[in-house]
């Protein structure tokens, strides 16, 4: 076959961009990728591949390409047409295509590829649904919102791609998850019934692995985790730095030869995705560890290549390198420029995170957040809530950023199941929120969070009217850092899934589960987990207690798919990656969110 043109609508472009680059396309004889919605030059000597979402608009534009008009009498492309849709094409759209004779007679292939999702990591995907939050959480109970139908359709394509026909479980207290479970169940059955050649793990001819389990969770069940400051590399980059579609701009020095000794600062772009193996290795690690690892690797290269290059820093070999020391090493070792530039790229980005961390005094802020979230301070004691309220009030008065003030107040309210009425007034005065920010905060109520104690669930915290700090039953964080004591609620759930003890009452299934499948029937792959890193951390970050090392273990069985409706935050993504060391988990969501995204979503509920 000769060279071809690839034509994409916006969803098709985002799917392709998240999984394959132009170089890979060229390897498969794609000479050009074009936007369906824009005017395009004709290539009548080439065939064309369309990759489209099965929407009315995209089908209309497809037909228009092959319908003569006053401005274009001839078709845009040659006779070889291949049309592929990301998900199921509805019969009425198929009939419209059939009626376009000029198109039909040239079609060489047509199908549904079932990839209506973005594969962002090896074990994680999202649906790129940037504006679905309002539709999901301001819904009329009688009819499922369009966003829920869209989620179910996209979940079918995920399961079709992975050859999984999962048992479906959901949070019993979430009407949203219950409704989605029923809709997805029907759509998945319909898919299986109409695709007789499709197979799945656990069927009669593929019994080496059991059927998977899909667990549906609701963002409203944990509003605390997406608000917290998290100090792992990926979470900090997405919280503190301007990043869009994995692309980030950072300031770096250009270097000439060592003799020239010249350097200037320029803006560079980097893509932080699965193609960057260093990013994949470091993204789940604490920022202090990241800088130390990068410093050690640069120092190793320097010592192996030119012992004198960093002689001035030899006596400080245990310390993290400064950016100036790194720039000197780059200049001194031109033969290592490629590997050094990748290390220096991440050194610049991680230092950028730390500059903001220090400028915004996030260490002190995080200690307050961690105490509120866990109910205990870094010494393991539970302070009086009245003292914490006063501390929060003082912090609110001193924090310059209104977004930071909003986050801290939301963390206090969410972690303590609301505040007393008289505390609410003084805290709101100290927070100095705009009307829009105040509305966003009050909209937590629409996700089931009480703003004032006693309004919602009759918890012990509200019975004693806030005299004692609420201690949350959070999973023990694996971090050795006191600024990372809190672990997201999902970590508890994943731990139970790994052990096979996830409560069937709290997380029922649409159909009865098989006897062996009441928990996470463990992973299909075998993986040996390593030990947790110890020691070498700066004292301002450290925990004094030693963490136990994890034991090596291997598992076989079914894959576990966990889907969070309403957005998955980066601490949850990390929890999934960590749990995957023991059981094969695949995580997904409507989209991945940072704290700002979550607050923007809350503001949409007004």
C-alpha distance (Angstrom), angle and dihedral (degrees) to the residues before:
residue distance angle dihedral
X1 . . .
X2 3.81 . .
X3 3.78 130.1 .
X4 3.79 117.2 -59.6
X5 3.80 140.8 -163.5
X6 3.83 119.9 -121.5
X7 3.82 115.0 -146.2
X8 3.83 118.3 -164.8
X9 3.78 137.9 179.8
X10 3.82 116.6 -145.1
X11 3.86 96.7 -86.4
X12 3.81 89.7 46.5
X13 3.80 91.0 50.0
X14 3.82 92.2 51.1
X15 3.82 92.3 48.7
X16 3.81 91.2 50.2
X17 3.82 93.1 43.8
X18 3.81 92.1 52.5
X19 3.79 94.0 53.0
X20 3.82 112.2 24.6
X21 3.83 138.5 28.9
X22 3.80 132.3 -140.2
X23 3.81 90.4 -102.1
X24 3.83 89.8 57.9
X25 3.81 90.3 47.2
X26 3.83 90.7 51.7
X27 3.82 88.6 51.9
X28 3.81 86.2 60.5
X29 3.83 94.4 50.2
X30 3.82 96.7 -97.8
X31 3.80 106.1 144.4
X32 3.79 98.3 178.7
X33 3.82 139.9 13.3
X34 3.82 112.9 -148.2
X35 3.82 135.5 -169.7
X36 3.81 112.6 -117.1
X37 3.81 91.5 -148.6
X38 3.84 96.0 56.3
X39 3.78 133.9 72.9
X40 3.79 109.1 -92.6
X41 3.78 134.8 -160.5
X42 3.83 114.6 -115.7
X43 3.82 120.5 -104.7
X44 3.79 100.1 -176.3
X45 3.80 93.6 166.4
X46 3.83 92.0 59.2
X47 3.77 135.1 70.6
X48 3.80 120.9 -126.7
X49 3.80 137.1 -135.1
X50 3.81 117.7 -156.9
X51 3.82 118.7 -159.2
X52 3.80 107.1 -174.9
X53 3.77 144.6 157.7
X54 3.83 108.8 -111.9
X55 3.81 94.2 -113.5
X56 3.78 127.3 137.0
X57 3.82 91.0 -115.8
X58 3.82 94.9 52.2
X59 3.81 92.7 45.9
X60 3.83 89.4 49.4
X61 3.82 90.8 52.7
X62 3.82 91.3 46.2
X63 3.81 90.8 53.7
X64 3.81 90.6 44.9
X65 3.83 90.0 58.7
X66 3.82 88.6 63.3
X67 3.79 100.3 36.3
X68 3.86 114.4 92.1
X69 3.80 114.2 -123.7
X70 3.81 138.3 177.5
X71 3.79 91.2 -92.0
X72 3.81 97.0 42.1
X73 3.79 124.3 33.4
X74 3.82 97.1 167.2
X75 3.84 126.8 59.5
X76 3.82 118.0 -101.8
X77 3.81 95.7 -125.8
X78 3.79 143.3 28.8
X79 3.80 126.5 -87.6
X80 3.82 99.3 -85.0
X81 3.83 106.6 91.2
X82 3.79 124.8 173.0
X83 3.83 116.8 -176.0
X84 3.80 121.5 -168.4
X85 3.80 127.8 176.5
X86 3.80 124.4 -154.0
X87 3.82 92.5 -133.9
X88 3.80 141.4 -3.3
X89 3.80 116.2 -29.7
X90 3.79 111.5 -140.4
X91 3.85 116.8 -125.0
X92 3.81 93.7 -115.4
X93 3.83 91.1 56.5
X94 3.82 91.2 46.7
X95 3.81 89.5 52.2
X96 3.81 90.5 52.5
X97 3.82 89.8 53.6
X98 3.83 90.9 48.5
X99 3.81 90.5 55.4
X100 3.83 91.4 58.5
X101 3.81 99.0 84.9
X102 3.82 95.4 -178.0
X103 3.80 89.1 57.7
X104 3.80 98.9 40.7
X105 3.83 95.4 52.1
X106 3.83 91.0 55.2
X107 3.85 98.3 45.1
X108 3.81 111.9 114.4
X109 3.80 96.0 173.8
X110 3.80 139.0 7.2
X111 3.77 133.7 174.8
X112 3.79 152.0 129.1
X113 3.81 111.8 -92.6
X114 3.83 96.5 -170.4
X115 3.80 97.9 -138.5
X116 3.80 101.1 124.9
X117 3.81 93.8 145.1
X118 3.81 140.2 69.3
X119 3.80 115.0 -108.8
X120 3.81 97.6 -148.8
X121 3.81 99.0 166.5
X122 3.79 136.4 13.2
X123 3.81 89.7 -96.2
X124 3.80 103.0 21.5
X125 3.80 138.5 70.8
X126 3.78 138.3 169.7
X127 3.80 136.7 -165.8
X128 3.81 98.6 -128.0
X129 3.82 89.0 -126.4
X130 3.79 97.9 158.1
X131 3.80 98.7 170.0
X132 3.81 105.3 31.5
X133 3.84 97.3 102.0
X134 3.81 96.3 86.9
X135 3.80 91.8 45.9
X136 3.81 91.4 51.7
X137 3.80 99.9 44.0
X138 3.81 101.9 35.0
X139 3.79 93.6 49.1
X140 3.79 129.2 139.6
X141 3.82 107.7 -114.5
X142 3.82 93.2 -135.3
X143 3.82 97.7 63.8
X144 3.81 130.4 33.0
X145 3.82 110.8 -116.4
X146 3.83 120.2 -113.1
X147 3.81 90.0 -110.2
X148 3.82 90.5 61.4
X149 3.81 91.9 52.1
X150 3.81 88.3 49.5
X151 3.82 91.5 51.0
X152 3.81 91.4 50.9
X153 3.82 91.8 49.1
X154 3.80 91.8 49.4
X155 3.83 92.1 46.5
X156 3.80 88.3 56.1
X157 3.82 89.4 57.1
X158 3.83 90.7 49.8
X159 3.81 92.0 52.1
X160 3.81 92.4 42.5
X161 3.81 90.6 53.3
X162 3.82 93.1 48.5
X163 3.83 93.2 42.4
X164 3.79 90.9 -121.4
X165 3.82 127.0 144.9
X166 3.79 96.3 -176.1
X167 3.77 135.6 -158.2
X168 3.81 103.3 -118.7
X169 3.80 123.2 -132.5
X170 3.80 129.6 173.0
X171 3.80 143.0 178.8
X172 3.81 105.3 -84.5
X173 3.82 93.5 -145.5
X174 3.81 93.0 54.8
X175 3.80 114.8 87.2
X176 3.78 87.6 -174.2
X177 3.83 92.7 58.1
X178 3.81 92.5 43.1
X179 3.81 91.4 53.5
X180 3.81 92.4 44.8
X181 3.82 90.9 48.8
X182 3.81 91.1 55.4
X183 3.81 93.9 45.7
X184 3.80 93.2 47.2
X185 3.81 91.4 45.7
X186 3.82 90.8 56.8
X187 3.81 94.3 43.8
X188 3.81 93.0 47.8
X189 3.82 91.2 49.9
X190 3.79 89.1 49.5
X191 3.82 90.6 51.1
X192 3.81 92.9 49.1
X193 3.82 91.3 47.2
X194 3.80 94.3 51.3
X195 3.84 97.4 42.6
X196 3.79 103.9 60.3
X197 3.83 94.1 169.3
X198 3.80 93.1 54.2
X199 3.82 115.7 101.7
X200 3.79 133.0 -163.6
X201 3.79 137.3 -160.3
X202 3.78 109.3 -90.0
X203 3.82 97.2 30.7
X204 3.81 121.5 123.8
X205 3.81 94.5 -86.5
X206 3.84 98.3 37.6
X207 3.79 103.2 46.9
X208 3.82 99.5 137.1
X209 3.80 87.8 94.6
X210 3.83 126.9 37.2
X211 3.79 124.4 -121.8
X212 3.78 112.2 -80.5
X213 3.80 128.0 -116.0
X214 3.81 123.8 -126.5
X215 3.82 113.8 -155.6
X216 3.82 115.8 -163.7
X217 3.81 116.4 -154.0
X218 3.79 132.4 -177.6
X219 3.82 125.0 -131.0
X220 3.81 87.9 -142.8
X221 3.83 89.7 66.7
X222 3.82 91.6 66.6
X223 3.80 114.3 28.6
X224 3.81 92.3 155.2
X225 3.81 102.7 67.7
X226 3.83 97.0 59.2
X227 3.84 90.1 53.4
X228 3.83 98.6 51.8
X229 3.80 125.7 99.2
X230 3.79 106.4 -114.9
X231 3.80 119.4 -166.4
X232 3.77 102.4 -157.1
X233 3.81 113.9 115.7
X234 3.82 98.7 -109.0
X235 3.80 93.9 45.1
X236 3.82 93.3 48.2
X237 3.81 93.5 47.9
X238 3.81 90.9 51.2
X239 3.82 93.7 42.9
X240 3.81 102.2 41.5
X241 3.82 108.1 24.6
X242 3.82 131.7 60.9
X243 3.82 104.2 -105.3
X244 3.80 127.1 160.2
X245 3.79 126.9 -178.8
X246 3.82 89.5 -10.6
X247 3.83 91.1 -57.4
X248 3.80 118.7 124.6
X249 3.81 131.8 176.7
X250 3.80 118.7 -143.7
X251 3.80 135.7 175.0
X252 3.79 115.2 -112.5
X253 3.80 137.9 167.6
X254 3.77 120.2 -110.0
X255 3.77 112.6 -139.9
X256 3.78 132.7 -152.6
X257 3.78 122.6 -167.5
X258 3.77 118.8 -51.5
X259 3.81 89.4 -106.9
X260 3.79 93.1 54.6
X261 3.79 89.7 51.3
X262 3.77 92.8 -165.2
X263 3.78 129.3 138.5
X264 3.78 136.5 166.6
X265 3.78 132.2 -178.0
X266 3.79 118.9 -109.8
X267 3.81 134.8 170.6
X268 3.80 113.9 -105.5
X269 3.79 130.9 -172.8
X270 3.79 123.2 -136.3
X271 3.79 131.9 -175.0
X272 3.80 111.9 -139.6
X273 3.79 102.5 -159.4
X274 3.81 143.5 108.6
X275 3.82 91.5 -65.7
X276 3.81 89.7 67.4
X277 3.80 103.5 75.0
X278 3.81 92.1 -172.0
X279 3.83 90.7 55.7
X280 3.82 90.5 48.8
X281 3.81 90.2 51.3
X282 3.82 96.6 45.8
X283 3.81 106.4 32.5
X284 3.81 96.2 89.5
X285 3.82 94.9 46.0
X286 3.80 127.2 97.5
X287 3.82 111.9 -95.1
X288 3.84 91.9 -117.5
X289 3.80 89.9 55.9
X290 3.82 91.5 46.7
X291 3.82 93.2 55.9
X292 3.81 91.2 45.3
X293 3.83 92.8 49.8
X294 3.82 92.2 48.1
X295 3.83 91.4 47.4
X296 3.81 91.6 50.4
X297 3.81 93.0 49.8
X298 3.79 93.5 48.6
X299 3.80 89.4 47.8
X300 3.84 90.8 50.1
X301 3.81 91.2 53.3
X302 3.79 91.8 46.7
X303 3.80 92.8 49.7
X304 3.79 93.3 46.8
X305 3.82 95.1 46.2
X306 3.76 107.2 33.2
X307 3.79 117.4 3.5
X308 3.79 92.9 -164.8
X309 3.81 95.9 50.3
X310 3.77 94.6 89.4
X311 3.77 99.6 18.9
X312 3.79 90.7 132.3
X313 3.80 90.2 61.2
X314 3.79 97.1 43.8
X315 3.79 93.0 99.6
X316 3.83 89.2 54.3
X317 3.79 94.4 50.9
X318 3.81 92.9 135.9
X319 3.80 94.6 54.0
X320 3.78 129.7 86.2
X321 3.80 114.6 -97.9
X322 3.78 121.0 -111.1
X323 3.79 118.7 -126.4
X324 3.83 89.6 -109.9
X325 3.81 92.0 54.5
X326 3.79 89.3 49.4
X327 3.83 91.7 50.1
X328 3.82 89.8 51.6
X329 3.81 89.7 51.9
X330 3.80 91.0 50.4
X331 3.80 91.0 53.3
X332 3.79 93.3 46.5
X333 3.81 95.8 51.4
X334 3.81 111.3 45.6
X335 3.83 90.9 159.4
X336 3.83 89.4 65.2
X337 3.79 94.0 45.0
X338 3.81 97.1 119.9
X339 3.81 97.5 51.8
X340 3.80 91.9 36.4
X341 3.81 92.2 52.3
X342 3.82 90.4 55.9
X343 3.81 91.0 48.9
X344 3.80 91.6 45.8
X345 3.82 90.9 48.1
X346 3.79 90.4 60.0
X347 3.80 91.4 39.9
X348 3.82 89.5 57.2
X349 3.81 93.4 45.9
X350 3.82 93.8 47.1
X351 3.82 91.3 46.8
X352 3.81 88.5 50.5
X353 3.81 87.9 55.8
X354 3.80 91.0 49.1
X355 3.80 92.8 49.2
X356 3.80 89.8 57.1
X357 3.81 90.4 42.0
X358 3.81 90.3 56.9
X359 3.80 95.9 39.0
X360 3.81 92.6 52.8
X361 3.82 92.5 41.6
X362 3.80 90.2 -126.0
X363 3.81 94.4 165.5
X364 3.81 92.1 68.7
X365 3.79 91.3 38.5
X366 3.80 91.2 52.1
X367 3.81 92.6 51.5
X368 3.81 89.4 56.5
X369 3.81 91.6 45.8
X370 3.82 92.9 47.8
X371 3.82 92.4 50.2
X372 3.81 91.2 49.8
X373 3.81 92.8 45.8
X374 3.81 97.9 46.0
X375 3.83 100.0 29.9
X376 3.82 90.5 -126.3
X377 3.78 136.0 83.1
X378 3.82 124.0 -127.4
X379 3.82 89.7 -84.4
X380 3.81 91.3 57.3
X381 3.81 95.4 -108.7
X382 3.82 125.2 128.9
X383 3.83 109.1 -128.6
X384 3.81 122.5 -150.8
X385 3.78 111.9 -87.0
X386 3.82 91.1 -132.0
X387 3.81 89.3 60.1
X388 3.80 91.0 48.7
X389 3.82 91.9 49.0
X390 3.82 89.6 53.9
X391 3.81 90.2 47.4
X392 3.82 91.1 50.9
X393 3.81 90.5 47.7
X394 3.81 91.3 53.2
X395 3.81 91.2 46.7
X396 3.83 91.4 50.0
X397 3.80 90.2 52.6
X398 3.82 91.4 52.9
X399 3.83 103.1 39.7
X400 3.82 109.7 99.3
X401 3.84 96.8 -162.2
X402 3.81 115.3 81.0
X403 3.83 90.7 -156.3
X404 3.83 89.6 56.3
X405 3.81 91.0 48.2
X406 3.80 90.3 50.2
X407 3.81 91.4 49.5
X408 3.81 93.9 49.7
X409 3.80 92.8 48.6
X410 3.83 90.8 47.0
X411 3.83 90.1 50.2
X412 3.80 90.8 51.6
X413 3.82 93.2 48.5
X414 3.81 95.3 43.3
X415 3.81 96.0 44.6
X416 3.82 94.5 46.3
X417 3.83 97.4 41.8
X418 3.81 88.4 -114.9
X419 3.80 134.1 -40.2
X420 3.80 132.7 -98.6
X421 3.81 115.5 -86.3
X422 3.80 94.2 -113.8
X423 3.84 90.9 48.5
X424 3.79 91.0 48.6
X425 3.80 92.8 59.9
X426 3.81 95.8 51.0
X427 3.82 92.7 43.2
X428 3.81 92.1 50.7
X429 3.81 89.8 50.6
X430 3.83 90.8 50.4
X431 3.83 92.1 46.5
X432 3.85 93.7 56.8
X433 3.80 92.0 -156.7
X434 3.78 123.3 -178.1
X435 3.81 118.0 -119.8
X436 3.81 90.5 -101.2
X437 3.82 92.2 50.0
X438 3.80 91.6 47.3
X439 3.82 90.0 51.9
X440 3.81 90.8 49.9
X441 3.81 89.6 52.6
X442 3.80 93.1 47.3
X443 3.80 89.5 49.9
X444 3.82 88.2 71.9
X445 3.82 82.6 83.7
X446 3.81 88.7 67.4
X447 3.82 87.4 61.5
X448 3.81 91.6 51.0
X449 3.83 98.9 -95.9
X450 3.82 115.5 137.3
X451 3.81 113.5 -133.6
X452 3.80 93.3 -168.0
X453 3.81 119.7 39.3
X454 3.77 115.2 -108.5
X455 3.83 94.5 30.3
X456 3.79 96.4 93.6
X457 3.77 135.9 18.9
X458 3.80 114.3 7.6
X459 3.80 93.9 -121.3
X460 3.79 124.6 166.4
X461 3.80 87.7 -107.7
X462 3.79 91.3 60.6
X463 3.83 94.8 40.7
X464 3.78 91.9 61.1
X465 3.79 88.4 40.0
X466 3.72 98.4 -123.3
X467 3.78 103.8 -52.2
X468 3.77 92.8 126.9
X469 3.79 128.9 47.5
X470 3.80 110.8 -109.2
X471 3.79 109.5 -115.1
X472 3.78 109.9 -148.4
X473 3.80 121.6 -146.9
X474 3.79 93.2 -122.7
X475 3.77 125.3 162.6
X476 3.78 114.5 -100.7
X477 3.79 107.3 -97.7
X478 3.80 115.3 -121.7
X479 3.80 89.9 -141.7
X480 3.80 121.2 110.0
X481 3.81 89.1 -150.8
X482 3.79 121.3 98.3
X483 3.82 88.8 -145.4
X484 3.82 88.2 63.9
X485 3.82 103.3 48.0
X486 3.80 95.0 121.3
X487 3.79 118.4 82.9
X488 3.81 122.4 -166.4
X489 3.80 119.6 -104.5
X490 3.80 90.1 -112.3
X491 3.82 89.2 68.5
X492 3.82 90.2 65.2
X493 3.80 90.5 48.9
X494 3.81 92.7 49.5
X495 3.82 91.1 48.3
X496 3.82 89.3 54.4
X497 3.81 91.1 47.4
X498 3.80 91.6 52.0
X499 3.83 90.4 50.7
X500 3.82 92.6 43.1
X501 3.81 91.8 -121.7
X502 3.81 101.5 113.9
X503 3.81 104.8 140.9
X504 3.81 113.3 -106.2
X505 3.82 88.7 -156.1
X506 3.80 94.0 55.0
X507 3.81 93.4 37.2
X508 3.82 107.9 30.0
X509 3.80 123.6 179.8
X510 3.81 130.3 -122.6
X511 3.84 90.1 -125.6
X512 3.82 126.7 20.5
X513 3.80 111.5 -79.3
X514 3.81 120.7 -123.8
X515 3.81 114.5 -103.7
X516 3.81 94.6 -100.6
X517 3.77 93.9 42.3
X518 3.78 105.6 68.2
X519 3.80 91.9 106.5
X520 3.74 133.4 21.9
X521 3.73 102.1 -47.8
X522 3.76 91.9 -142.7
X523 3.75 129.5 -103.1
X524 3.76 130.4 -59.5
X525 3.76 92.2 -140.2
X526 3.78 128.2 63.3
X527 3.76 115.7 -126.6
X528 3.79 132.3 172.8
X529 3.78 114.6 -146.7
X530 3.79 122.0 -142.2
X531 3.77 129.4 -140.3
X532 3.79 125.4 -84.4
X533 3.79 114.1 -100.5
X534 3.78 115.5 -105.1
X535 3.76 136.5 -163.4
X536 3.78 133.7 -1.2
X537 3.79 96.5 87.6
X538 3.77 125.1 133.4
X539 3.80 110.2 -96.8
X540 3.81 94.3 -123.0
X541 3.81 88.9 64.4
X542 3.78 101.2 36.2
X543 3.75 135.5 110.6
X544 3.74 114.4 -141.5
X545 3.80 94.7 -144.5
X546 3.80 121.3 83.8
X547 3.79 116.5 -123.1
X548 3.81 119.9 -134.2
X549 3.77 115.9 -111.4
X550 3.78 116.9 -111.3
X551 3.78 117.1 -114.7
X552 3.77 123.0 -122.5
X553 3.79 112.9 -106.3
X554 3.79 139.7 168.6
X555 3.81 131.3 -153.7
X556 3.77 140.7 -174.1
X557 3.80 131.9 -169.8
X558 3.79 135.8 66.3
X559 3.77 132.8 3.6
X560 3.82 118.8 -115.2
X561 3.81 120.2 -141.2
X562 3.81 117.6 -165.3
X563 3.81 117.9 -169.9
X564 3.82 123.7 -172.9
X565 3.81 114.4 -158.5
X566 3.81 112.0 -146.4
X567 3.81 100.3 27.5
X568 3.82 138.5 -42.8
X569 3.82 118.2 -124.9
X570 3.80 124.6 -143.0
X571 3.81 95.9 -106.4
X572 3.83 87.1 59.0
X573 3.79 91.2 48.0
X574 3.80 88.6 52.7
X575 3.83 91.4 47.7
X576 3.81 89.1 54.9
X577 3.80 92.2 49.4
X578 3.81 90.6 49.6
X579 3.82 93.0 47.3
X580 3.81 89.0 50.4
X581 3.80 88.7 69.9
X582 3.80 85.8 75.5
X583 3.81 106.7 23.1
X584 3.79 130.5 21.6
X585 3.80 105.8 -104.6
X586 3.78 128.0 176.0
X587 3.80 114.6 -165.0
X588 3.77 127.7 -158.7
X589 3.78 143.0 166.4
X590 3.77 144.5 169.9
X591 3.82 83.9 -94.7
X592 3.80 141.4 -28.6
X593 3.82 112.2 -100.1
X594 3.79 139.6 -162.0
X595 3.84 121.9 -158.1
X596 3.81 92.8 -90.5
X597 3.82 91.0 52.7
X598 3.81 90.2 51.6
X599 3.79 93.0 50.9
X600 3.82 90.0 46.7
X601 3.82 87.8 52.4
X602 3.81 89.9 51.0
X603 3.80 90.4 51.8
X604 3.83 89.0 54.8
X605 3.81 89.7 64.9
X606 3.82 93.0 69.7
